[in-house]
Amino acid sequence: MCAAIIQDFQKVSKVEVDGYLKMMGEWNKSWQAIATEMTDYSKRSFEESTATFQKLFTANSVQEAMEIQTDYAKRAYEDYMQQLSKIGALYQSFAKDAFKPVERALQGSR
């Protein structure tokens, strides 16, 4: 009887450890995806602002400089809002995927 209890305990422990390792693997993949997305956004943003700054140097009038700046602000805002949506979706997916092993473990223990 004691051996059976120990075996049951080992099985439960293995399931819990496997679930934990899967969850950590999902977290790692999700954080990498978020970091990659933020890096790409930062690079795009820097390139866009540098290009706009160069355009401002070549502006022939205050009116033209204002148009360049206004266009840049509009594009930067739209890109930021789009990026915010992407990151939000990644975090949502991250949460769902990270807790799937926990849900499976809880369903298996019922």
Secondary structure, DSSP 8 states (H G I E B T S, - for coil): -HHHHHHHHHHHHHHHHHHHHHHHHHHHHHHHHHHHHHHHHHHHHHHHHHHHHHHHHT-SSHHHHHHHHHHHHHHHHHHHHHHHHHHHHHHHHHHHHHTHHHHHHHHHT-
